[in-house]
Amino acid sequence: MGDRLKVLILNDMVFLMKSIAAGKENIGLPDTEQRVWTNFTR
């Protein structure tokens, strides 16, 4: 039963990676904002 679970998770991961790759090709990555450094430590 453990092997079947590994196969299912692997298939889901492959699908997710293919979907992300297709989205990067078709849609592209969003513009990133400049990082603002803050210091909340007192």
C-alpha positions in Angstrom: 0.0 0.0 0.0 2.9 2.4 0.6 4.2 1.9 -2.9 0.9 2.9 -4.4 0.8 6.0 -2.4 4.3 6.9 -3.6 3.2 6.5 -7.2 0.1 8.7 -6.7 2.2 11.4 -5.1 4.8 11.2 -7.8 2.1 11.5 -10.5 0.7 14.6 -8.8 4.2 16.2 -8.6 4.9 15.5 -12.3 1.5 17.1 -13.2 2.2 20.1 -11.0 5.7 20.6 -12.4 4.4 20.4 -16.0 1.6 22.8 -15.2 4.0 25.3 -13.7 6.4 25.0 -16.7 3.5 25.5 -19.2 2.3 28.5 -17.2 5.8 30.1 -17.3 5.9 29.7 -21.1 2.4 30.9 -21.9 1.8 33.5 -19.2 5.2 34.4 -17.9 6.3 35.3 -14.4 4.7 38.3 -12.6 6.7 41.4 -12.1 8.5 41.5 -8.8 8.5 44.5 -6.4 11.6 45.9 -4.9 12.3 44.4 -1.5 11.9 46.8 1.3 14.0 45.9 4.3 12.5 46.7 7.7 13.8 46.2 11.2 11.2 45.1 13.7 13.6 43.8 16.3 13.9 46.1 19.3 
